[in-house]
């Protein structure tokens, strides 16, 4: 009895201690609740804290209407979104390019839910799956193709179970969901069709979350709450292909092939004049012997052959003489002993887009030409003297006006027809020859002669002595 009563005392003592602890916990929780209420009251009473805007207020749209249609939702007054999930997957995938098209397609937000399965459950399920597949294999109905398919599935289930048992592999449940945003309904439909068509080429089936747009939209937010419940079974090898380890690919519609992306193995098509680029410039860096000149020659050759792009190389060595001859180009030697003369006043007709009609028309960019010739003459003048006192805005204005006068004397305007004059008919043999003849363009000598006639003698005398060497 003593032992029993002793145990009873211990039990009663433990109960008392637990009751005391519970009272302390209850008291502690009450104190915490009171402190939280005091803090909330302080925030509500403080006008600065009460009216402070949170991050949600800054990023949240005006409204999201899921009742407009069961296939999409409306964001505010102008934007629309469509939620979807991946419903079908191929039997095998390639690393680093599995979901590359989905990640880089327009304005798409993608969420991937990953839920690991413990090894014991995975082994039990794989054993059941293997047993069912073996029964189907034995009852194949005499079909050789079906027997081969069942045999490969049985072998795969056996291999997966052995790898999970040995700790070499692991099974996961994965759900892939996304949201596509566009400015209007027509663009939203076209983009959805393009995305489905592109993913179907990889045997990836995209399913629209019809009648579940709100649940899909909530699932595709960083809340870790999958409300759709569409899962696929992955092992760790296939799961590694899901992560976006790749960089974006350069694939211009009218570009020329220049190589392959080392990350995903996709070909690269580059167009120097693509509208998505900020400008037409390119800088190539590499070590000696890294292939800089080879790349330039390849780009020039392919762009000239495929896209009819004209390339001009300022070659000092010369290094591009052979490729110019191969492509049917012209090699022009420029030097002190050369007979080739470059006239900066020469005019080339440009092809521009008309702002009203949108059509391509021929036009002389005369203002750009005058500014270009002015910059050349300013550079030539500054290069002959260390005193830049005379070469300011006034000098540039005078040079520009004289360049403009040289073109005005020939009645050259932005019209390409102003480059030609009608020649007198002449009798050559038994034929009368006449028609339009291109006007002789101004030269630096002509500009210099006009410069000397300028009334600003002091400034012009100094500039004449500087530029007379040209």
C-alpha positions in Angstrom: 0.0 0.0 0.0 2.8 2.3 0.7 4.2 1.9 -2.8 0.7 2.5 -4.2 0.1 5.6 -2.1 3.5 6.9 -3.0 2.8 6.5 -6.7 -0.5 8.2 -6.0 1.2 11.1 -4.3 3.6 11.5 -7.2 0.7 11.4 -9.6 -1.2 14.0 -7.6 1.9 16.1 -7.4 2.5 15.9 -11.2 -1.2 16.9 -11.7 -0.8 19.9 -9.4 2.4 20.9 -11.2 0.7 20.6 -14.6 -2.3 22.6 -13.4 0.1 25.2 -12.0 2.0 25.3 -15.3 -1.2 25.6 -17.3 -2.3 28.5 -15.1 1.1 30.2 -15.7 0.7 29.5 -19.5 -2.8 30.9 -19.5 -1.7 33.9 -17.6 1.3 34.4 -20.0 -1.0 34.1 -23.0 -3.4 36.6 -21.4 -0.6 39.1 -20.9 0.5 38.6 -24.5 -3.0 39.2 -25.8 -3.3 42.3 -23.6 0.0 43.7 -25.0 -1.0 43.0 -28.6 -4.3 44.8 -28.0 -2.4 47.8 -26.5 -0.1 47.9 -29.6 -3.1 47.7 -31.9 -4.9 50.5 -30.1 -1.7 52.5 -30.2 -1.4 52.0 -34.0 -5.1 52.9 -34.5 -4.8 56.0 -32.4 -1.6 57.2 -34.1 -2.7 59.0 -37.3 0.7 58.4 -39.0 0.7 54.7 -38.4 -3.0 54.3 -39.2 -2.8 56.0 -42.6 0.5 54.5 -43.7 0.4 52.7 -47.0 1.6 49.1 -47.0 3.3 47.2 -49.8 0.0 45.5 -50.7 -1.5 48.9 -51.3 1.2 49.8 -53.8 1.3 46.6 -55.9 -2.4 45.6 -55.8 -4.5 46.4 -58.9 -7.7 48.4 -58.7 -9.9 45.3 -59.1 -9.9 41.7 -60.3 -13.1 40.4 -61.7 -13.5 36.6 -62.0 -17.2 36.7 -62.9 -16.7 38.2 -66.4 -16.1 34.8 -68.0 -15.3 31.3 -66.7 -12.2 31.2 -69.1 -10.4 34.3 -68.1 -10.4 37.2 -65.6 -10.3 41.0 -65.9 -7.7 43.1 -64.1 -8.8 46.7 -63.7 -10.2 48.2 -66.9 -7.7 47.3 -69.6 -5.8 44.1 -68.7 -6.8 40.4 -68.8 -5.3 37.2 -67.5 -5.8 33.5 -68.1 -4.8 30.8 -65.7 -3.7 27.3 -66.7 -1.9 24.2 -65.6 0.1 21.5 -67.1 -2.1 18.4 -67.6 -0.1 16.1 -69.8 3.6 15.4 -69.8 5.9 13.3 -72.0 7.6 10.1 -70.9 11.0 11.6 -71.0 12.4 15.2 -71.0 15.7 16.9 -71.8 17.7 18.7 -69.1 17.7 22.5 -69.2 15.1 22.8 -72.0 12.0 21.0 -70.6 10.0 24.1 -69.6 12.2 26.7 -71.3 9.4 27.8 -73.7 7.0 28.4 -70.8 9.5 30.4 -68.7 10.4 32.7 -71.5 7.0 33.2 -73.2 5.8 36.8 -72.9 4.3 37.9 -69.6 3.8 34.5 -67.9 4.0 33.8 -64.1 4.8 30.2 -63.4 4.5 28.3 -60.1 5.8 24.8 -59.4 4.7 23.0 -56.3 7.0 20.2 -55.1 5.8 17.6 -52.5 8.3 14.8 -51.6 7.0 11.3 -51.0 8.6 9.3 -48.2 10.6 6.3 -49.3 8.4 3.7 -47.6 5.2 4.9 -49.3 7.0 5.2 -52.6 8.3 1.6 -52.4 4.9 0.2 -51.4 3.2 2.1 -54.3 5.9 1.0 -56.8 5.5 -2.6 -55.7 1.7 -2.4 -56.3 2.3 -0.7 -59.6 4.8 -3.4 -60.6 2.4 -6.2 -59.7 -0.5 -4.6 -61.7 1.8 -4.1 -64.7 3.0 -7.7 -64.5 -0.6 -8.9 -64.5 -1.4 -6.8 -67.6 1.8 -8.1 -69.2 0.6 -11.7 -68.7 -2.9 -10.8 -70.0 -1.7 -8.9 -73.1 -4.3 -10.6 -75.4 -1.6 -11.8 -77.9 -0.6 -8.3 -78.9 3.2 -8.1 -79.4 3.3 -4.2 -79.2 1.3 -4.2 -76.0 3.5 -6.9 -74.5 6.6 -4.8 -75.3 5.1 -1.7 -73.8 4.1 -3.6 -70.6 7.6 -5.2 -70.4 9.3 -1.8 -70.5 7.0 -0.3 -67.9 7.6 -3.3 -65.6 11.3 -2.9 -66.0 11.0 0.9 -65.2 8.9 0.3 -62.1 11.4 -2.3 -60.9 14.4 0.0 -61.5 12.7 2.9 -59.7 11.9 0.8 -56.7 15.5 -0.5 -56.5 16.9 3.0 -56.7 14.5 4.3 -54.0 15.3 1.3 -51.8 19.1 1.9 -52.2 18.7 5.7 -51.6 19.8 6.6 -55.2 16.5 8.2 -56.2 13.4 9.8 -54.7 9.8 10.3 -55.7 8.0 13.6 -55.7 4.6 15.0 -56.6 4.8 18.1 -58.7 2.1 20.6 -59.9 2.9 23.2 -62.6 0.6 26.2 -63.0 0.8 29.5 -64.8 -0.9 32.8 -65.5 -0.8 34.7 -68.8 -1.3 38.5 -68.9 -2.2 40.6 -72.0 -3.7 44.0 -72.7 -6.8 42.9 -74.7 -8.8 39.7 -75.2 -7.8 39.1 -78.8 -4.1 39.2 -77.9 -4.8 37.0 -74.9 -6.5 34.3 -77.1 -3.7 34.5 -79.7 -1.0 34.2 -77.1 -2.7 31.3 -75.4 -3.0 29.4 -78.7 0.7 30.1 -79.5 1.8 28.9 -76.1 -0.3 25.7 -76.3 1.0 25.0 -79.9 4.6 25.6 -78.8 4.4 23.3 -75.8 2.5 20.6 -77.7 5.6 20.1 -79.9 7.3 18.8 -76.7 4.2 16.6 -75.8 3.3 19.0 -73.0 -0.4 19.4 -72.7 -1.6 22.8 -71.3 -5.0 22.8 -69.7 -7.1 25.9 -69.1 -8.4 26.3 -65.5 -12.0 26.7 -66.7 -14.4 27.5 -63.9 -11.4 27.6 -61.5 -9.8 30.9 -62.5 -9.9 32.4 -59.0 -8.5 29.2 -57.4 -5.7 29.0 -60.0 -4.8 32.7 -59.6 -4.5 32.2 -55.8 -2.4 29.1 -56.3 0.0 30.9 -58.6 0.9 33.4 -55.9 3.7 32.9 -53.3 1.4 31.6 -50.6 2.3 27.9 -50.9 -1.3 26.9 -51.3 -2.2 24.6 -54.3 -6.0 24.9 -54.6 -6.1 23.1 -58.0 -4.6 19.8 -56.8 -3.4 18.7 -60.2 -0.3 16.6 -59.5 2.2 14.6 -61.5 4.7 12.0 -60.3 8.4 12.9 -60.8 11.7 11.3 -59.8 14.7 13.4 -58.9 16.1 13.2 -62.4 13.0 14.5 -64.1 12.5 17.1 -61.3 16.0 18.5 -62.0 14.9 19.3 -65.5 12.1 21.6 -64.1 14.4 24.3 -62.6 15.2 27.3 -64.9 18.9 26.9 -65.1 19.1 28.2 -68.7 19.5 31.8 -69.9 17.3 33.4 -72.6 17.9 32.4 -76.2 18.5 34.8 -79.1 16.1 33.8 -81.9 15.3 36.7 -84.3 12.8 35.8 -87.0 14.9 37.3 -89.9 18.3 36.6 -88.3 21.2 34.5 -89.6 22.6 31.4 -87.8 25.7 32.2 -85.8 26.0 29.2 -83.5 24.4 27.3 -80.7 23.5 28.2 -77.1 25.9 26.3 -74.9 23.2 26.2 -72.1 20.3 24.6 -73.9 21.7 23.5 -77.2 19.3 25.7 -79.2 20.4 27.5 -82.4 21.0 31.2 -82.3 19.6 33.4 -85.1 20.9 37.0 -84.8 19.5 40.1 -86.7 21.5 43.3 -86.2 18.5 45.4 -87.3 15.9 43.7 -85.1 13.5 46.1 -83.4 14.0 44.5 -80.0 17.6 45.8 -79.9 18.4 49.2 -78.6 20.7 50.0 -81.5 22.7 48.4 -84.3 26.0 48.5 -82.5 28.0 45.4 -81.5 31.2 44.9 -79.5 33.1 41.6 -79.6 35.6 40.7 -76.8 37.9 37.7 -76.8 41.4 36.7 -76.3 44.0 36.5 -79.1 43.1 33.7 -81.3 39.6 33.3 -79.9 37.9 33.8 -83.2 36.9 37.4 -83.3 37.8 37.9 -87.0 36.3 34.6 -87.9 33.0 35.5 -86.3 32.9 38.9 -88.1 33.6 37.2 -91.5 31.0 34.6 -90.9 28.4 37.2 -89.8 29.2 39.4 -92.8 29.1 36.5 -95.3 25.8 35.0 -94.0 24.0 38.4 -93.6 25.1 39.4 -97.1 24.0 36.1 -98.6 20.8 35.4 -96.7 19.5 38.9 -95.9 21.2 41.0 -98.6 22.9 43.2 -96.0 25.7 45.4 -97.3 28.9 45.3 -95.1 31.7 47.9 -95.1 35.0 46.9 -93.4 37.7 49.5 -92.6 40.6 47.1 -93.1 44.1 48.1 -92.1 46.0 44.9 -92.3 44.3 44.0 -94.9 42.4 41.0 -93.6 39.0 41.1 -95.3 40.2 41.4 -98.9 39.6 37.7 -99.7 36.1 37.5 -98.3 35.2 40.7 -100.3 36.4 39.1 -103.5 34.5 35.8 -102.7 31.2 37.6 -102.1 31.6 39.7 -105.2 32.4 42.9 -103.3 34.8 45.7 -104.1 38.2 46.5 -102.5 39.0 50.2 -102.3 42.5 51.2 -101.4 42.8 54.5 -99.5 46.2 55.9 -98.8 48.7 58.6 -99.6 49.8 56.8 -102.8 46.3 55.7 -103.8 44.3 57.2 -106.6 41.0 56.8 -104.7 39.5 60.0 -103.4 36.8 60.1 -100.8 34.4 63.0 -101.1 32.5 63.6 -97.9 30.0 65.7 -99.8 28.7 62.7 -101.8 25.0 62.0 -101.2 23.4 58.6 -101.0 19.6 58.1 -101.3 18.2 56.4 -98.2 15.0 54.3 -97.9 12.8 55.4 -95.0 9.3 54.7 -93.9 6.7 57.4 -94.5 5.1 58.5 -91.3 1.6 58.9 -92.9 1.3 55.9 -95.2 3.9 53.6 -93.5 5.4 52.7 -96.9 9.1 52.7 -97.7 10.1 55.6 -99.9 13.3 57.0 -101.2 14.5 60.2 -99.6 17.6 62.3 -99.2 18.4 63.0 -95.5 19.9 66.3 -96.3 20.0 67.7 -92.7 21.9 64.6 -91.5 24.3 65.0 -94.4 25.0 68.6 -93.6 25.6 67.8 -90.0 27.9 65.0 -90.9 30.0 67.1 -93.3 30.2 69.8 -90.7 31.5 67.4 -88.1 34.2 66.2 -90.5 35.4 69.7 -91.3 35.4 70.7 -87.6 37.6 67.6 -86.9 39.9 68.4 -89.7 40.3 72.0 -88.5 40.9 71.1 -84.9 43.5 68.5 -85.8 45.8 71.2 -87.4 46.1 73.5 -84.4 46.4 73.3 -80.6 44.5 76.6 -80.1 40.8 75.8 -80.0 39.9 79.4 -79.3 38.4 79.9 -82.8 36.5 76.6 -82.9 33.3 77.0 -80.9 29.6 77.2 -81.7 30.1 80.2 -83.9 32.6 78.4 -86.0 30.4 75.3 -86.3 27.5 77.5 -87.4 29.6 79.2 -90.1 30.9 75.9 -91.5 27.3 74.5 -91.5 25.9 77.5 -93.3 28.6 77.3 -96.0 28.0 73.5 -96.4 24.3 74.2 -96.8 25.1 76.9 -99.4 27.1 74.5 -101.5 24.1 72.2 -101.7 21.7 75.1 -102.3 23.8 76.3 -105.2 23.1 73.0 -106.9 19.4 73.1 -105.9 19.7 69.8 -104.0 16.8 69.1 -101.7 15.3 66.0 -100.0 13.8 64.9 -103.3 16.1 62.2 -105.0 15.2 63.8 -108.4 17.2 66.9 -107.4 20.4 64.9 -107.8 20.0 64.9 -111.6 19.9 67.6 -114.3 18.6 67.3 -117.8 21.5 67.3 -120.3 21.3 68.8 -123.8 20.6 66.4 -126.6 23.8 65.5 -128.6 24.3 63.6 -131.8 26.5 60.6 -131.2 26.9 58.6 -134.4 23.4 58.0 -135.8 21.7 58.4 -132.4 20.5 61.4 -130.4 21.7 61.1 -126.8 20.3 63.1 -123.9 18.3 62.8 -120.7 19.1 63.0 -117.0 22.7 63.2 -115.8 23.8 63.2 -112.2 25.0 66.5 -110.9 28.6 67.0 -109.9 28.7 67.0 -106.1 30.5 69.8 -104.1 34.0 69.1 -102.9 36.2 70.5 -100.1 37.8 72.8 -102.6 34.5 74.2 -103.6 33.6 74.6 -99.9 37.0 76.4 -99.3 36.4 78.8 -102.2 33.0 79.6 -100.7 34.6 80.0 -97.3 37.0 82.6 -98.5 34.1 84.8 -99.8 32.6 84.9 -96.3 32.5 88.5 -94.9 33.8 87.5 -91.4 37.5 88.1 -92.4 39.3 87.7 -89.1 37.8 84.3 -88.3 37.7 83.1 -91.9 41.4 84.0 -92.4 42.4 81.8 -89.5 40.2 78.9 -90.7 41.5 79.3 -94.3 45.1 79.0 -93.2 44.2 75.9 -91.1 42.2 74.1 -93.9 44.3 75.0 -96.9 46.3 71.8 -96.5 43.2 69.8 -97.4 
